[in-house]
């Protein structure tokens, strides 16, 4: 195979991988988030958590009804970041109004600059017993 044909094949494979990730369901992107998060050095992991906590916390403050509910179901929002750390897509597990609102609060926000793009990370909310 010549170099031009090889380059065309590689481009096609990259485009197919992006298309598959673009159509991935929650379970697939949750697995990508676990993989991507595990690949981070400790300092980058802390930076990721800090940026997600900042944006997620602001969303909670805006989204929480008054008075606050007695209980709130757990939920997870998986975020896809571009090379600059901007949230370009989300997937959510959890359908309560607060979960939907927090999910929407991440849209278009810039978090930390990831080591690769696309990068997936998960914002998880759980009430500890």
DRENSELUM-651642 format. One record per atom (N, C-alpha, C, O): residue in three letters; y negated, x, z negated. Coordinates in steps of 0.05 Angstrom, whole numbers. Each point is the difference from the previous one (the first is absolute). Layout:
N
- Ala / Y / X / Z;
...
// end
This chain:
129
- Unk / 23 / 17 / 0;
- Unk / -23 / -17 / 0;
- Unk / -25 / 18 / 0;
- Unk / -1 / 19 / -16;
- Unk / -18 / -24 / 34;
- Unk / -24 / 16 / 0;
- Unk / -19 / -7 / -23;
- Unk / 4 / -20 / -13;
- Unk / -24 / 37 / 9;
- Unk / -18 / -3 / -23;
- Unk / -15 / -26 / 2;
- Unk / -5 / -13 / -21;
- Unk / -3 / 4 / 45;
- Unk / -16 / -25 / 3;
- Unk / 18 / -24 / -7;
- Unk / -9 / -18 / -13;
- Unk / 33 / 18 / 22;
- Unk / 19 / -22 / -6;
- Unk / 6 / 0 / -30;
- Unk / 1 / -22 / -12;
- Unk / 2 / 45 / 0;
- Unk / 6 / 2 / -28;
- Unk / -24 / -11 / -16;
- Unk / 4 / -15 / -20;
- Unk / -28 / 22 / 28;
- Unk / -24 / -10 / -14;
- Unk / -2 / -30 / 3;
- Unk / -8 / -14 / -19;
- Unk / 14 / 3 / 42;
- Unk / 0 / -29 / 4;
- Unk / 21 / -14 / -17;
- Unk / -6 / -21 / -11;
- Unk / 29 / 33 / 8;
- Unk / 21 / -11 / -17;
- Unk / -9 / 0 / -29;
- Unk / 4 / -20 / -15;
- Unk / -16 / 42 / 6;
- Unk / -10 / 1 / -28;
- Unk / -22 / -21 / -5;
- Unk / 0 / -13 / -21;
- Unk / -18 / 10 / 40;
- Unk / -21 / -20 / -3;
- Unk / 11 / -28 / -2;
- Unk / -8 / -16 / -17;
- Unk / 28 / 10 / 33;
- Unk / 13 / -26 / -1;
- Unk / 13 / -4 / -27;
- Unk / -1 / -22 / -11;
- Unk / 15 / 43 / 1;
- Unk / 13 / -3 / -26;
- Unk / -20 / -5 / -22;
- Unk / 5 / -16 / -18;
- Unk / -28 / 30 / 18;
- Unk / -20 / -4 / -20;
- Unk / -11 / -28 / 2;
- Unk / -4 / -14 / -21;
- Unk / -2 / 4 / 45;
- Unk / -10 / -27 / 4;
- Unk / 20 / -21 / -10;
- Unk / -8 / -20 / -12;
- Unk / 33 / 25 / 17;
- Unk / 21 / -19 / -9;
- Unk / 1 / 0 / -31;
- Unk / 3 / -22 / -12;
- Unk / -4 / 45 / 0;
- Unk / 0 / 2 / -30;
- Unk / -24 / -15 / -11;
- Unk / 3 / -14 / -20;
- Unk / -26 / 17 / 32;
- Unk / -24 / -14 / -10;
- Unk / 4 / -30 / 4;
- Unk / -8 / -16 / -18;
- Unk / 19 / 7 / 40;
- Unk / 4 / -28 / 5;
- Unk / 19 / -12 / -20;
- Unk / -4 / -22 / -10;
- Unk / 26 / 37 / 4;
- Unk / 19 / -10 / -20;
- Unk / -13 / -2 / -27;
- Unk / 4 / -20 / -14;
- Unk / -19 / 40 / 6;
- Unk / -14 / -1 / -26;
- Unk / -20 / -23 / -1;
- Unk / -4 / -13 / -20;
- Unk / -9 / 8 / 43;
- Unk / -20 / -21 / 1;
- Unk / 13 / -28 / -3;
- Unk / -13 / -18 / -10;
- Unk / 38 / 15 / 17;
- Unk / 14 / -25 / -2;
- Unk / 19 / -1 / -24;
- Unk / 15 / -19 / -4;
- Unk / -16 / 39 / -13;
- Unk / 18 / 2 / -22;
- Unk / -5 / -21 / -21;
- Unk / -23 / -9 / -3;
- Unk / 44 / 0 / -10;
- Unk / -3 / -20 / -21;
- Unk / -5 / 14 / -26;
- Unk / -1 / 25 / -2;
- Unk / -2 / -41 / -19;
- Unk / -7 / 11 / -26;
- Unk / 20 / 20 / -10;
- Unk / -8 / 22 / -9;
- Unk / 33 / -27 / 11;
- Unk / 21 / 18 / -11;
- Unk / -1 / 27 / 14;
- Unk / 3 / 21 / -13;
- Unk / -8 / -21 / 39;
- Unk / -1 / 26 / 15;
- Unk / -24 / 16 / -9;
- Unk / 2 / 24 / -4;
- Unk / -26 / -37 / 2;
- Unk / -24 / 15 / -7;
- Unk / 1 / 8 / -30;
- Unk / -12 / 20 / -7;
- Unk / 25 / -36 / -9;
- Unk / 3 / 8 / -29;
- Unk / 16 / 26 / -1;
- Unk / -6 / 18 / -16;
- Unk / 27 / -15 / 32;
- Unk / 16 / 24 / 1;
- Unk / -17 / 23 / 11;
- Unk / 2 / 23 / -10;
- Unk / -19 / -28 / 30;
- Unk / -18 / 21 / 10;
- Unk / -19 / 9 / -22;
- Unk / -6 / 24 / -2;
- Unk / -4 / -43 / -14;
- Unk / -19 / 7 / -22;
- Unk / 14 / 18 / -20;
- Unk / -11 / 19 / -10;
- Unk / 36 / -26 / 3;
- Unk / 14 / 16 / -20;
- Unk / 4 / 29 / 11;
- Unk / -3 / 19 / -15;
- Unk / 10 / -17 / 40;
- Unk / 4 / 26 / 13;
- Unk / -27 / 16 / 0;
- Unk / 0 / 23 / -8;
- Unk / -21 / -36 / 18;
- Unk / -26 / 14 / 2;
- Unk / -11 / 8 / -27;
- Unk / -10 / 22 / -3;
- Unk / 12 / -40 / -17;
- Unk / -10 / 7 / -26;
- Unk / 16 / 23 / -12;
- Unk / -12 / 18 / -13;
- Unk / 38 / -18 / 17;
- Unk / 17 / 22 / -11;
- Unk / -6 / 27 / 12;
- Unk / 6 / 21 / -11;
- Unk / -18 / -21 / 35;
- Unk / -6 / 25 / 14;
- Unk / -26 / 13 / -10;
- Unk / -5 / 23 / 7;
- Unk / -10 / -36 / -23;
- Unk / -26 / 11 / -10;
- Unk / 3 / 20 / -21;
- Unk / 18 / -2 / -18;
- Unk / -35 / 22 / 19;
- Unk / -2 / 20 / -23;
- Unk / -12 / -15 / -24;
- Unk / -13 / -21 / 4;
- Unk / 18 / 30 / -28;
- Unk / -10 / -14 / -24;
- Unk / -30 / -6 / 0;
- Unk / -7 / -23 / -7;
- Unk / -9 / 41 / 16;
- Unk / -29 / -5 / 0;
- Unk / -7 / -22 / 20;
- Unk / -17 / -17 / -5;
- Unk / 29 / 18 / 28;
- Unk / -5 / -21 / 21;
- Unk / 10 / -27 / -10;
- Unk / -12 / -21 / 6;
- Unk / 35 / 21 / -20;
- Unk / 11 / -25 / -11;
- Unk / -20 / -13 / -20;
- Unk / -5 / -24 / 1;
- Unk / -6 / 41 / -18;
- Unk / -20 / -9 / -19;
- Unk / -25 / -11 / 14;
- Unk / -10 / -21 / -8;
- Unk / 2 / 35 / 29;
- Unk / -24 / -9 / 15;
- Unk / 6 / -27 / 13;
- Unk / -17 / -18 / 1;
- Unk / 41 / 14 / 10;
- Unk / 8 / -25 / 12;
- Unk / -1 / -22 / -21;
- Unk / -11 / -22 / 5;
- Unk / 24 / 27 / -28;
- Unk / 0 / -21 / -21;
- Unk / -28 / -7 / -9;
- Unk / -7 / -23 / -4;
- Unk / -10 / 43 / 0;
- Unk / -28 / -5 / -9;
- Unk / -15 / -17 / 21;
- Unk / -14 / -19 / -8;
- Unk / 17 / 25 / 33;
- Unk / -15 / -15 / 21;
- Unk / 11 / -29 / 2;
- Unk / -15 / -18 / 3;
- Unk / 41 / 15 / -5;
- Unk / 12 / -27 / 1;
- Unk / -8 / -16 / -25;
- Unk / -4 / -24 / 2;
- Unk / 4 / 37 / -25;
- Unk / -8 / -14 / -25;
- Unk / -29 / -9 / 1;
- Unk / -7 / -21 / -9;
- Unk / -11 / 38 / 21;
- Unk / -28 / -6 / 2;
- Unk / -4 / -25 / 18;
- Unk / -13 / -19 / -9;
- Unk / 25 / 19 / 32;
- Unk / -3 / -23 / 19;
- Unk / 15 / -24 / -11;
- Unk / -10 / -23 / 1;
- Unk / 34 / 27 / -10;
- Unk / 16 / -23 / -11;
- Unk / -13 / -12 / -24;
- Unk / 0 / -24 / -4;
- Unk / -11 / 41 / -14;
- Unk / -13 / -10 / -24;
- Unk / -25 / -17 / 7;
- Unk / -5 / -20 / -13;
- Unk / -10 / 29 / 32;
- Unk / -24 / -15 / 9;
- Unk / 9 / -27 / 12;
- Unk / -13 / -20 / -4;
- Unk / 35 / 20 / 18;
- Unk / 10 / -25 / 12;
- Unk / 9 / -19 / -22;
- Unk / -5 / -24 / 1;
- Unk / 20 / 35 / -21;
- Unk / 8 / -17 / -23;
- Unk / -24 / -13 / -13;
- Unk / 0 / -24 / -6;
- Unk / -21 / 40 / 1;
- Unk / -24 / -10 / -14;
- Unk / -12 / -23 / 16;
- Unk / -9 / -20 / -11;
- Unk / 9 / 22 / 38;
- Unk / -11 / -20 / 17;
- Unk / 19 / -24 / 3;
- Unk / -10 / -23 / 4;
- Unk / 36 / 28 / -4;
- Unk / 19 / -21 / 7;
- Unk / 11 / -17 / -24;
- Unk / 10 / -22 / 4;
- Unk / -13 / 33 / -28;
- Unk / 12 / -14 / -23;
- Unk / -15 / -26 / -6;
- Unk / -25 / 1 / -4;
- Unk / 39 / -23 / 3;
- Unk / -14 / -25 / -7;
- Unk / -9 / 0 / -29;
- Unk / 10 / 14 / -17;
- Unk / -30 / -31 / 11;
- Unk / -9 / -3 / -27;
- Unk / 5 / -29 / -8;
- Unk / -9 / -18 / 14;
- Unk / 23 / 13 / -35;
- Unk / 12 / 20 / -18;
- Unk / 25 / 12 / 14;
- Unk / 12 / -11 / 17;
- Unk / -6 / 35 / -26;
- Unk / 23 / 15 / 10;
- Unk / 26 / -16 / -6;
- Unk / 2 / -12 / -21;
- Unk / 17 / 13 / 39;
- Unk / 25 / -14 / -5;
- Unk / 16 / 13 / -22;
- Unk / -3 / 24 / -5;
- Unk / 20 / -39 / -8;
- Unk / 17 / 10 / -22;
- Unk / 19 / 21 / 11;
- Unk / 6 / 20 / -13;
- Unk / 5 / -25 / 37;
- Unk / 19 / 19 / 12;
- Unk / -9 / 4 / 29;
- Unk / -12 / -18 / 13;
- Unk / 20 / 40 / -2;
- Unk / -6 / 6 / 28;
- Unk / 25 / 13 / 11;
- Unk / 10 / 20 / -10;
- Unk / 1 / -31 / 32;
- Unk / 24 / 10 / 12;
- Unk / -4 / 28 / 12;
- Unk / -22 / 6 / 10;
- Unk / 42 / 11 / -12;
- Unk / -2 / 27 / 11;
- Unk / -4 / -2 / 31;
- Unk / 10 / -19 / 12;
- Unk / -23 / 39 / -1;
- Unk / -2 / 2 / 29;
- Unk / -4 / 29 / 8;
- Unk / -8 / 17 / -16;
- Unk / 12 / -12 / 42;
- Unk / -4 / 26 / 11;
- Unk / -14 / -3 / 27;
- Unk / 6 / -17 / 16;
- Unk / -25 / 35 / -12;
- Unk / -14 / 2 / 26;
- Unk / 6 / 27 / 11;
- Unk / -7 / 21 / -12;
- Unk / 19 / -19 / 36;
- Unk / 5 / 25 / 13;
- Unk / -23 / 4 / 19;
- Unk / -7 / -17 / 16;
- Unk / -5 / 41 / -17;
- Unk / -23 / 7 / 16;
- Unk / 7 / 20 / 21;
- Unk / 15 / 19 / -6;
- Unk / -25 / -22 / 30;
- Unk / 3 / 20 / 21;
- Unk / -28 / 13 / 3;
- Unk / -19 / -13 / 6;
- Unk / 18 / 40 / -9;
- Unk / -25 / 15 / 2;
- Unk / 0 / 16 / 26;
- Unk / 20 / 9 / 10;
- Unk / -45 / -7 / 1;
- Unk / -3 / 18 / 23;
- Unk / -6 / 28 / -10;
- Unk / 2 / 6 / -24;
- Unk / -8 / 12 / 43;
- Unk / -4 / 28 / -7;
- Unk / -24 / 5 / -19;
- Unk / -1 / 20 / -14;
- Unk / -18 / -38 / 13;
- Unk / -23 / 2 / -18;
- Unk / 4 / -14 / -27;
- Unk / -17 / 1 / -17;
- Unk / 40 / -14 / 15;
- Unk / 6 / -15 / -25;
- Unk / -9 / -29 / 0;
- Unk / 0 / -13 / -21;
- Unk / -8 / 3 / 44;
- Unk / -9 / -28 / 2;
- Unk / 25 / -18 / 2;
- Unk / 19 / 6 / 14;
- Unk / -20 / -28 / -29;
- Unk / 22 / -19 / 1;
- Unk / -3 / -16 / 26;
- Unk / -19 / -14 / 5;
- Unk / 40 / 17 / 12;
- Unk / -1 / -13 / 26;
- Unk / 19 / -24 / 2;
- Unk / -2 / -16 / 18;
- Unk / 20 / 13 / -38;
- Unk / 19 / -22 / 0;
- Unk / 12 / -2 / -28;
- Unk / 3 / 19 / -14;
- Unk / 4 / -44 / 7;
- Unk / 14 / -4 / -26;
- Unk / 23 / -19 / 4;
- Unk / 0 / -16 / 19;
- Unk / 19 / 18 / -37;
- Unk / 23 / -19 / -2;
- Unk / 1 / -7 / -30;
- Unk / -5 / 17 / -17;
- Unk / 12 / -42 / 11;
- Unk / 0 / -8 / -28;
- Unk / 26 / -14 / -7;
- Unk / 12 / -15 / 16;
- Unk / -3 / 20 / -40;
- Unk / 22 / -15 / -12;
- Unk / -12 / -15 / -24;
- Unk / -7 / 13 / -20;
- Unk / 5 / -39 / 22;
- Unk / -13 / -16 / -21;
- Unk / -20 / -18 / 13;
- Unk / -16 / 8 / 17;
- Unk / 16 / -33 / -24;
- Unk / -16 / -20 / 14;
- Unk / -21 / -13 / -18;
- Unk / -15 / -18 / 10;
- Unk / 12 / 25 / -35;
- Unk / -21 / -12 / -17;
- Unk / -27 / 6 / 11;
- Unk / -4 / 20 / 15;
- Unk / -15 / -36 / -21;
- Unk / -28 / 3 / 9;
- Unk / -11 / 27 / -7;
- Unk / -14 / 13 / 16;
- Unk / 20 / -3 / -40;
- Unk / -11 / 26 / -8;
- Unk / 13 / 22 / 17;
- Unk / -15 / 19 / 8;
- Unk / 40 / -21 / -2;
- Unk / 14 / 20 / 17;
- Unk / -13 / 0 / 28;
- Unk / -5 / 22 / 11;
- Unk / 0 / -45 / 0;
- Unk / -12 / -2 / 27;
- Unk / -28 / 12 / -1;
- Unk / -8 / 13 / 19;
- Unk / -7 / -19 / -40;
- Unk / -28 / 10 / -2;
- Unk / -1 / 30 / -4;
- Unk / -16 / 14 / 13;
- Unk / 34 / -3 / -29;
- Unk / 1 / 29 / -4;
- Unk / 8 / 14 / 26;
- Unk / -12 / 20 / 8;
- Unk / 31 / -31 / 6;
- Unk / 8 / 10 / 26;
- Unk / -24 / 1 / 19;
- Unk / -5 / 21 / 12;
- Unk / -10 / -42 / -10;
- Unk / -24 / -1 / 17;
- Unk / -21 / 20 / -9;
- Unk / -15 / 10 / 16;
- Unk / 14 / -4 / -42;
- Unk / -19 / 19 / -11;
- Unk / 5 / 29 / 10;
- Unk / -19 / 16 / -1;
- Unk / 43 / -10 / 9;
- Unk / 6 / 27 / 10;
- Unk / -8 / 3 / 30;
- Unk / -3 / 22 / 9;
- Unk / 1 / -44 / 5;
- Unk / -5 / 1 / 29;
- Unk / -25 / 16 / 7;
- Unk / -22 / -5 / -10;
- Unk / 25 / 25 / 27;
- Unk / -22 / 16 / 9;
- Unk / -11 / 20 / -20;
- Unk / -19 / 15 / 7;
- Unk / 29 / -14 / -31;
- Unk / -9 / 19 / -20;
- Unk / 11 / 28 / 6;
- Unk / 21 / 3 / 12;
- Unk / -36 / 18 / -20;
- Unk / 9 / 27 / 3;
- Unk / 10 / 10 / -27;
- Unk / -15 / -2 / -20;
- Unk / 39 / 12 / 19;
- Unk / 12 / 10 / -25;
- Unk / -1 / 31 / 2;
- Unk / -21 / 11 / 4;
- Unk / 43 / 2 / -8;
- Unk / 1 / 29 / 1;
- Unk / 8 / 8 / 28;
- Unk / 11 / -15 / 15;
- Unk / -17 / 40 / -8;
- Unk / 8 / 11 / 26;
- Unk / 29 / 9 / -1;
- Unk / 6 / 18 / -15;
- Unk / 11 / -32 / 29;
- Unk / 29 / 6 / -2;
- Unk / 7 / 25 / 16;
- Unk / -16 / 8 / 18;
- Unk / 39 / 4 / -24;
- Unk / 8 / 25 / 15;
- Unk / 9 / -6 / 28;
- Unk / 3 / 19 / 16;
- Unk / 3 / -44 / -9;
- Unk / 9 / -8 / 26;
- Unk / -8 / -29 / 6;
- Unk / -7 / -15 / -19;
- Unk / 7 / 8 / 44;
- Unk / -6 / -28 / 7;
- Unk / 20 / -9 / 21;
- Unk / 7 / 15 / 17;
- Unk / 2 / -40 / -19;
- Unk / -7 / -18 / -21;
- Unk / 14 / 7 / -27;
- Unk / 21 / 13 / 0;
- Unk / -34 / -20 / -22;
- Unk / 11 / 5 / -26;
- Unk / 2 / -27 / -14;
- Unk / -18 / -17 / 2;
- Unk / 40 / 12 / -16;
- Unk / 5 / -25 / -14;
- Unk / 0 / 5 / -30;
- Unk / 12 / 19 / -10;
- Unk / -24 / -37 / -5;
- Unk / -1 / 1 / -29;
- Unk / 2 / -28 / -11;
- Unk / -8 / -19 / 14;
- Unk / 19 / 16 / -38;
- Unk / 3 / -27 / -11;
- Unk / -16 / -3 / -26;
- Unk / 1 / 17 / -18;
- Unk / -16 / -39 / 17;
- Unk / -15 / -8 / -24;
- Unk / 17 / -22 / -13;
- Unk / 3 / -21 / 11;
- Unk / 7 / 28 / -35;
- Unk / 18 / -19 / -14;
- Unk / -13 / -11 / -25;
- Unk / -12 / 15 / -16;
- Unk / 14 / -41 / 13;
- Unk / -9 / -13 / -25;
- Unk / 23 / -12 / -14;
- Unk / 15 / -16 / 11;
- Unk / -12 / 23 / -37;
- Unk / 21 / -12 / -17;
- Unk / -11 / -2 / -28;
- Unk / -14 / 18 / -9;
- Unk / 20 / -40 / -4;
- Unk / -7 / -2 / -28;
- Unk / 22 / 13 / -17;
- Unk / 24 / -8 / 3;
- Unk / -31 / 26 / -19;
- Unk / 20 / 14 / -17;
- Unk / 7 / -19 / -24;
- Unk / -19 / -11 / -12;
- Unk / 44 / 9 / 5;
- Unk / 8 / -18 / -23;
- Unk / -9 / 12 / -26;
- Unk / 5 / -12 / -21;
// end
